Amino acid sequence: MGWAIALHGGAGVPVNLPPERRLPREAALRHCLEIGVAALEAQKHPLDVVELVVRELENDPNFNAGKGSVLTSAGTVEMEASIMDGKTKKCGAVSGVTTVVNAISLARLVMEKTPHVYLACDGAEAFAREQGVETVDPSQFVTVENIERLKQAKQANKVQLDYTQPKTPIPTADDQDGQTGTVGCVAVDRNGNLASATSTGGLVNKMVGRIGDSPIIGAGTYANSLCAVSATGVGESIIRATVARDVAALMEYKGLSLKEAAAYVVEECVPTATVGLVAVSATGEVTMPFNTVGMFRACATEDGYSEIAIWPTV
């Protein structure tokens, strides 16, 4: 048994992602993986590790969470996140957050400082002020790139992928209809303690008030004594299939391995081109399946294995 960590920066990556968009994201994945590995080697608790890594991803404008959050149909940002401890099953979640710099840390405060699991909108914002977490004016989250993404989505009259499309896009299913955008991290330490964290800005041109899978325990995030899972993709599909919980349930009730359970959920339980996930087990296994064109992902284990990838590997 040894530590393991996996993280993602969203599924449904276009097949024609140009280098200027690909390289910064690969560098960010590498940076965040290194931070997580260092924390695990320093014997930090997995809850601390996943929060730390997701905070870094939220602070990177190249991903759809925190600073890089996409815009609603009203041109505003509504962020959501959740975190869960596998040993105790304690968890916290927030949604409809508009001023909080790191939604994942607010979710952890909900878990640790309240008798509740989930706070939303004005209540979550009030709790953030009460706890003294870092906040900024909502306008600070609105980037030029995300304004362009929203413009394209409105012109196409749809909720769409969180990547701006090239002038002459290749007409693949993911380029045309992808609805993605999440960051997440799962980790296990040498003692088998597990944790999962997920954060997102949601979908481009989503309705105001729409809530996706990321803050919903059992859908986008789940951890128990067997595994920790963070999902990404079309939130509505993930919610309907209770993706994260089903991975754990297949291990718990059917005796499947982590890889078998995750592969079954991704291949059999959700529509094609909608979902990806990262997961680790209590024994240090790691898996990162997806049924989209690609998924920004990275992982490392104590025995020296590591991977940073976007598209399927041979």
One Martini backbone bead per residue (centre of mass of N, CA, C, O) as a GRO file, in nm:
protein
  314
    1MET     BB    1   0.097   0.035   0.022
    2GLY     BB    2   0.024   0.365  -0.115
    3TRP     BB    3   0.030   0.650  -0.250
    4ALA     BB    4  -0.220   0.856  -0.434
    5ILE     BB    5  -0.286   1.056  -0.739
    6ALA     BB    6  -0.555   1.254  -0.896
    7LEU     BB    7  -0.631   1.472  -1.184
    8HIS     BB    8  -0.849   1.731  -1.328
    9GLY     BB    9  -0.958   1.965  -1.625
   10GLY     BB   10  -1.152   1.814  -1.805
   11ALA     BB   11  -1.376   1.719  -2.047
   12GLY     BB   12  -1.416   1.733  -2.393
   13VAL     BB   13  -1.180   1.771  -2.572
   14PRO     BB   14  -1.073   1.885  -2.845
   15VAL     BB   15  -0.910   1.750  -3.122
   16ASN     BB   16  -0.805   2.069  -3.208
   17LEU     BB   17  -0.608   2.160  -2.995
   18PRO     BB   18  -0.401   2.405  -2.961
   19PRO     BB   19  -0.095   2.478  -2.827
   20GLU     BB   20  -0.185   2.749  -2.676
   21ARG     BB   21  -0.391   2.561  -2.501
   22ARG     BB   22  -0.231   2.307  -2.414
   23LEU     BB   23   0.041   2.383  -2.268
   24PRO     BB   24  -0.065   2.538  -2.013
   25ARG     BB   25  -0.227   2.291  -1.906
   26GLU     BB   26   0.003   2.093  -1.877
   27ALA     BB   27   0.168   2.266  -1.681
   28ALA     BB   28  -0.051   2.277  -1.461
   29LEU     BB   29  -0.072   1.976  -1.407
   30ARG     BB   30   0.221   1.940  -1.321
   31HIS     BB   31   0.220   2.141  -1.088
   32CYS     BB   32  -0.014   2.009  -0.923
   33LEU     BB   33   0.113   1.732  -0.894
   34GLU     BB   34   0.363   1.821  -0.738
   35ILE     BB   35   0.210   1.934  -0.496
   36GLY     BB   36   0.066   1.671  -0.415
   37VAL     BB   37   0.313   1.492  -0.376
   38ALA     BB   38   0.453   1.661  -0.160
   39ALA     BB   39   0.221   1.638   0.047
   40LEU     BB   40   0.224   1.328   0.073
   41GLU     BB   41   0.528   1.304   0.154
   42ALA     BB   42   0.454   1.498   0.412
   43GLN     BB   43   0.187   1.369   0.539
   44LYS     BB   44  -0.067   1.471   0.438
   45HIS     BB   45  -0.384   1.495   0.430
   46PRO     BB   46  -0.599   1.433   0.177
   47LEU     BB   47  -0.774   1.683   0.227
   48ASP     BB   48  -0.541   1.884   0.196
   49VAL     BB   49  -0.452   1.798  -0.086
   50VAL     BB   50  -0.714   1.845  -0.254
   51GLU     BB   51  -0.748   2.138  -0.179
   52LEU     BB   52  -0.478   2.244  -0.281
   53VAL     BB   53  -0.506   2.158  -0.579
   54VAL     BB   54  -0.780   2.297  -0.643
   55ARG     BB   55  -0.687   2.580  -0.583
   56GLU     BB   56  -0.483   2.592  -0.813
   57LEU     BB   57  -0.695   2.545  -1.037
   58GLU     BB   58  -0.870   2.795  -0.964
   59ASN     BB   59  -0.616   3.003  -1.013
   60ASP     BB   60  -0.642   2.902  -1.312
   61PRO     BB   61  -0.761   3.038  -1.616
   62ASN     BB   62  -0.751   2.755  -1.792
   63PHE     BB   63  -0.989   2.683  -1.602
   64ASN     BB   64  -1.328   2.582  -1.501
   65ALA     BB   65  -1.250   2.766  -1.227
   66GLY     BB   66  -1.277   3.026  -1.070
   67LYS     BB   67  -1.095   3.235  -1.260
   68GLY     BB   68  -1.214   3.048  -1.526
   69SER     BB   69  -1.506   3.094  -1.522
   70VAL     BB   70  -1.786   3.069  -1.670
   71LEU     BB   71  -2.084   3.191  -1.822
   72THR     BB   72  -2.382   3.287  -1.806
   73SER     BB   73  -2.655   3.413  -1.972
   74ALA     BB   74  -2.597   3.691  -1.789
   75GLY     BB   75  -2.271   3.718  -1.746
   76THR     BB   76  -2.214   3.535  -1.501
   77VAL     BB   77  -2.090   3.391  -1.197
   78GLU     BB   78  -2.127   3.031  -1.092
   79MET     BB   79  -2.004   2.855  -0.831
   80GLU     BB   80  -1.880   2.511  -0.753
   81ALA     BB   81  -1.841   2.271  -0.468
   82SER     BB   82  -1.662   1.974  -0.331
   83ILE     BB   83  -1.604   1.764  -0.030
   84MET     BB   84  -1.445   1.441   0.084
   85ASP     BB   85  -1.431   1.197   0.342
   86GLY     BB   86  -1.387   0.858   0.362
   87LYS     BB   87  -1.386   0.770   0.664
   88THR     BB   88  -1.642   0.970   0.763
   89LYS     BB   89  -1.822   1.114   0.527
   90LYS     BB   90  -1.753   1.389   0.524
   91CYS     BB   91  -1.911   1.696   0.389
   92GLY     BB   92  -1.896   1.966   0.135
   93ALA     BB   93  -2.102   2.240  -0.015
   94VAL     BB   94  -2.131   2.464  -0.308
   95SER     BB   95  -2.341   2.724  -0.463
   96GLY     BB   96  -2.374   3.027  -0.621
   97VAL     BB   97  -2.092   3.155  -0.637
   98THR     BB   98  -1.947   3.505  -0.684
   99THR     BB   99  -1.680   3.594  -0.472
  100VAL     BB  100  -1.518   3.339  -0.429
  101VAL     BB  101  -1.204   3.231  -0.488
  102ASN     BB  102  -1.239   2.943  -0.309
  103ALA     BB  103  -1.480   2.711  -0.309
  104ILE     BB  104  -1.342   2.462  -0.176
  105SER     BB  105  -1.290   2.598   0.102
  106LEU     BB  106  -1.587   2.654   0.165
  107ALA     BB  107  -1.676   2.359   0.163
  108ARG     BB  108  -1.499   2.277   0.403
  109LEU     BB  109  -1.633   2.470   0.607
  110VAL     BB  110  -1.907   2.340   0.596
  111MET     BB  111  -1.807   2.068   0.709
  112GLU     BB  112  -1.656   2.195   0.983
  113LYS     BB  113  -1.868   2.460   1.074
  114THR     BB  114  -2.127   2.285   1.021
  115PRO     BB  115  -2.432   2.081   1.016
  116HIS     BB  116  -2.384   2.075   0.710
  117VAL     BB  117  -2.337   2.020   0.349
  118TYR     BB  118  -2.519   2.260   0.201
  119LEU     BB  119  -2.454   2.571   0.034
  120ALA     BB  120  -2.630   2.860  -0.115
  121CYS     BB  121  -2.572   3.147  -0.234
  122ASP     BB  122  -2.641   3.375  -0.002
  123GLY     BB  123  -2.563   3.177   0.225
  124ALA     BB  124  -2.273   3.124   0.127
  125GLU     BB  125  -2.180   3.419   0.124
  126ALA     BB  126  -2.231   3.478   0.424
  127PHE     BB  127  -2.041   3.255   0.530
  128ALA     BB  128  -1.786   3.366   0.403
  129ARG     BB  129  -1.782   3.632   0.561
  130GLU     BB  130  -1.784   3.502   0.843
  131GLN     BB  131  -1.501   3.337   0.777
  132GLY     BB  132  -1.297   3.521   0.600
  133VAL     BB  133  -1.282   3.478   0.312
  134GLU     BB  134  -1.181   3.523   0.001
  135THR     BB  135  -1.286   3.814  -0.184
  136VAL     BB  136  -1.451   3.947  -0.479
  137ASP     BB  137  -1.551   4.098  -0.733
  138PRO     BB  138  -1.730   3.951  -0.980
  139SER     BB  139  -1.572   4.093  -1.220
  140GLN     BB  140  -1.296   3.930  -1.173
  141PHE     BB  141  -1.414   3.665  -1.337
  142VAL     BB  142  -1.432   3.833  -1.602
  143THR     BB  143  -1.330   3.739  -1.914
  144VAL     BB  144  -1.260   3.776  -2.239
  145GLU     BB  145  -1.284   3.476  -2.317
  146ASN     BB  146  -1.567   3.429  -2.180
  147ILE     BB  147  -1.719   3.632  -2.349
  148GLU     BB  148  -1.669   3.481  -2.615
  149ARG     BB  149  -1.797   3.215  -2.536
  150LEU     BB  150  -2.079   3.331  -2.492
  151LYS     BB  151  -2.123   3.447  -2.771
  152GLN     BB  152  -2.107   3.175  -2.920
  153ALA     BB  153  -2.338   3.036  -2.768
  154LYS     BB  154  -2.562   3.236  -2.847
  155GLN     BB  155  -2.534   3.204  -3.153
  156ALA     BB  156  -2.595   2.882  -3.117
  157ASN     BB  157  -2.816   2.830  -2.901
  158LYS     BB  158  -2.625   2.713  -2.647
  159VAL     BB  159  -2.486   2.487  -2.446
  160GLN     BB  160  -2.124   2.480  -2.396
  161LEU     BB  161  -1.822   2.456  -2.435
  162ASP     BB  162  -1.515   2.583  -2.267
  163TYR     BB  163  -1.423   2.635  -2.572
  164THR     BB  164  -1.319   2.810  -2.812
  165GLN     BB  165  -1.377   2.832  -3.144
  166PRO     BB  166  -1.275   2.806  -3.433
  167LYS     BB  167  -1.345   2.934  -3.739
  168THR     BB  168  -1.296   2.616  -3.852
  169PRO     BB  169  -1.442   2.367  -3.733
  170ILE     BB  170  -1.439   2.051  -3.645
  171PRO     BB  171  -1.721   1.827  -3.679
  172THR     BB  172  -1.750   1.725  -3.385
  173ALA     BB  173  -1.925   1.632  -3.118
  174ASP     BB  174  -1.755   1.789  -2.905
  175ASP     BB  175  -1.738   2.063  -3.049
  176GLN     BB  176  -2.060   2.104  -3.069
  177ASP     BB  177  -2.179   1.952  -2.772
  178GLY     BB  178  -2.009   2.014  -2.547
  179GLN     BB  179  -2.037   1.989  -2.166
  180THR     BB  180  -1.790   2.133  -1.981
  181GLY     BB  181  -1.618   2.185  -1.663
  182THR     BB  182  -1.364   2.080  -1.449
  183VAL     BB  183  -1.219   2.021  -1.127
  184GLY     BB  184  -0.997   1.766  -0.972
  185CYS     BB  185  -0.931   1.552  -0.670
  186VAL     BB  186  -0.749   1.258  -0.565
  187ALA     BB  187  -0.662   1.077  -0.249
  188VAL     BB  188  -0.402   0.865  -0.095
  189ASP     BB  189  -0.253   0.727   0.168
  190ARG     BB  190  -0.058   0.498   0.344
  191ASN     BB  191  -0.336   0.441   0.532
  192GLY     BB  192  -0.604   0.475   0.333
  193ASN     BB  193  -0.678   0.760   0.309
  194LEU     BB  194  -0.956   0.948   0.172
  195ALA     BB  195  -1.014   1.195  -0.103
  196SER     BB  196  -1.240   1.453  -0.245
  197ALA     BB  197  -1.244   1.707  -0.519
  198THR     BB  198  -1.467   1.968  -0.662
  199SER     BB  199  -1.471   2.218  -0.940
  200THR     BB  200  -1.681   2.494  -1.087
  201GLY     BB  201  -1.848   2.704  -1.348
  202GLY     BB  202  -1.969   2.518  -1.562
  203LEU     BB  203  -2.168   2.638  -1.822
  204VAL     BB  204  -2.202   2.778  -2.109
  205ASN     BB  205  -2.500   2.946  -2.092
  206LYS     BB  206  -2.630   2.898  -1.841
  207MET     BB  207  -2.860   2.904  -1.625
  208VAL     BB  208  -2.969   3.068  -1.379
  209GLY     BB  209  -2.923   2.832  -1.110
  210ARG     BB  210  -2.762   2.616  -1.214
  211ILE     BB  211  -2.689   2.272  -1.123
  212GLY     BB  212  -2.450   2.045  -1.097
  213ASP     BB  213  -2.237   1.780  -0.998
  214SER     BB  214  -1.998   1.894  -0.821
  215PRO     BB  215  -2.184   1.946  -0.538
  216ILE     BB  216  -2.277   1.641  -0.562
  217ILE     BB  217  -2.306   1.386  -0.368
  218GLY     BB  218  -2.240   1.101  -0.587
  219ALA     BB  219  -2.169   1.240  -0.854
  220GLY     BB  220  -1.892   1.427  -0.862
  221THR     BB  221  -1.859   1.326  -0.551
  222TYR     BB  222  -1.657   1.066  -0.375
  223ALA     BB  223  -1.605   0.897  -0.046
  224ASN     BB  224  -1.451   0.615   0.111
  225SER     BB  225  -1.289   0.322   0.218
  226LEU     BB  226  -1.222   0.243  -0.101
  227CYS     BB  227  -1.274   0.536  -0.245
  228ALA     BB  228  -1.206   0.807  -0.487
  229VAL     BB  229  -1.416   1.054  -0.666
  230SER     BB  230  -1.394   1.251  -0.980
  231ALA     BB  231  -1.597   1.429  -1.197
  232THR     BB  232  -1.659   1.489  -1.561
  233GLY     BB  233  -1.886   1.693  -1.764
  234VAL     BB  234  -2.210   1.617  -1.793
  235GLY     BB  235  -2.393   1.684  -1.528
  236GLU     BB  236  -2.666   1.549  -1.592
  237SER     BB  237  -2.544   1.264  -1.641
  238ILE     BB  238  -2.406   1.232  -1.366
  239ILE     BB  239  -2.656   1.255  -1.193
  240ARG     BB  240  -2.830   1.025  -1.315
  241ALA     BB  241  -2.576   0.806  -1.253
  242THR     BB  242  -2.417   0.838  -1.000
  243VAL     BB  243  -2.109   0.803  -1.060
  244ALA     BB  244  -1.931   0.806  -0.801
  245ARG     BB  245  -2.102   0.605  -0.631
  246ASP     BB  246  -2.103   0.362  -0.834
  247VAL     BB  247  -1.812   0.289  -0.809
  248ALA     BB  248  -1.825   0.220  -0.506
  249ALA     BB  249  -2.062   0.013  -0.523
  250LEU     BB  250  -1.921  -0.199  -0.706
  251MET     BB  251  -1.707  -0.260  -0.494
  252GLU     BB  252  -1.890  -0.321  -0.244
  253TYR     BB  253  -2.120  -0.527  -0.388
  254LYS     BB  254  -1.935  -0.675  -0.639
  255GLY     BB  255  -1.606  -0.673  -0.616
  256LEU     BB  256  -1.470  -0.469  -0.775
  257SER     BB  257  -1.243  -0.303  -0.911
  258LEU     BB  258  -1.161   0.007  -0.977
  259LYS     BB  259  -1.131  -0.024  -1.287
  260GLU     BB  260  -1.390  -0.182  -1.336
  261ALA     BB  261  -1.592   0.020  -1.217
  262ALA     BB  262  -1.517   0.272  -1.384
  263ALA     BB  263  -1.554   0.146  -1.665
  264TYR     BB  264  -1.852   0.072  -1.639
  265VAL     BB  265  -1.968   0.353  -1.593
  266VAL     BB  266  -1.848   0.493  -1.853
  267GLU     BB  267  -1.952   0.262  -2.068
  268GLU     BB  268  -2.269   0.188  -1.942
  269CYS     BB  269  -2.413   0.455  -1.771
  270VAL     BB  270  -2.342   0.659  -2.004
  271PRO     BB  271  -2.317   0.861  -2.243
  272THR     BB  272  -2.154   0.935  -2.502
  273ALA     BB  273  -1.951   1.207  -2.464
  274THR     BB  274  -1.982   1.299  -2.118
  275VAL     BB  275  -1.746   1.132  -1.945
  276GLY     BB  276  -1.524   1.161  -1.659
  277LEU     BB  277  -1.257   1.023  -1.437
  278VAL     BB  278  -1.115   1.010  -1.108
  279ALA     BB  279  -0.932   0.744  -0.920
  280VAL     BB  280  -0.889   0.594  -0.593
  281SER     BB  281  -0.760   0.362  -0.370
  282ALA     BB  282  -0.672   0.225  -0.063
  283THR     BB  283  -0.422   0.062  -0.226
  284GLY     BB  284  -0.321   0.273  -0.475
  285GLU     BB  285  -0.496   0.295  -0.699
  286VAL     BB  286  -0.545   0.407  -1.051
  287THR     BB  287  -0.792   0.600  -1.249
  288MET     BB  288  -0.883   0.759  -1.600
  289PRO     BB  289  -1.165   0.755  -1.739
  290PHE     BB  290  -1.322   0.807  -2.075
  291ASN     BB  291  -1.583   0.914  -2.343
  292THR     BB  292  -1.423   1.127  -2.467
  293VAL     BB  293  -1.185   1.261  -2.652
  294GLY     BB  294  -1.092   1.405  -2.374
  295MET     BB  295  -0.867   1.455  -2.073
  296PHE     BB  296  -0.755   1.633  -1.827
  297ARG     BB  297  -0.464   1.466  -1.679
  298ALA     BB  298  -0.328   1.326  -1.361
  299CYS     BB  299  -0.067   1.109  -1.208
  300ALA     BB  300   0.043   0.934  -0.898
  301THR     BB  301   0.276   0.709  -0.736
  302GLU     BB  302   0.490   0.573  -0.501
  303ASP     BB  303   0.626   0.368  -0.726
  304GLY     BB  304   0.665   0.602  -0.984
  305TYR     BB  305   0.412   0.660  -1.123
  306SER     BB  306   0.327   0.866  -1.418
  307GLU     BB  307   0.076   1.105  -1.561
  308ILE     BB  308   0.026   1.317  -1.859
  309ALA     BB  309  -0.291   1.392  -2.016
  310ILE     BB  310  -0.559   1.402  -2.278
  311TRP     BB  311  -0.554   1.171  -2.462
  312PRO     BB  312  -0.539   0.879  -2.564
  313THR     BB  313  -0.350   0.598  -2.483
  314VAL     BB  314  -0.165   0.316  -2.594
   0.00000   0.00000   0.00000
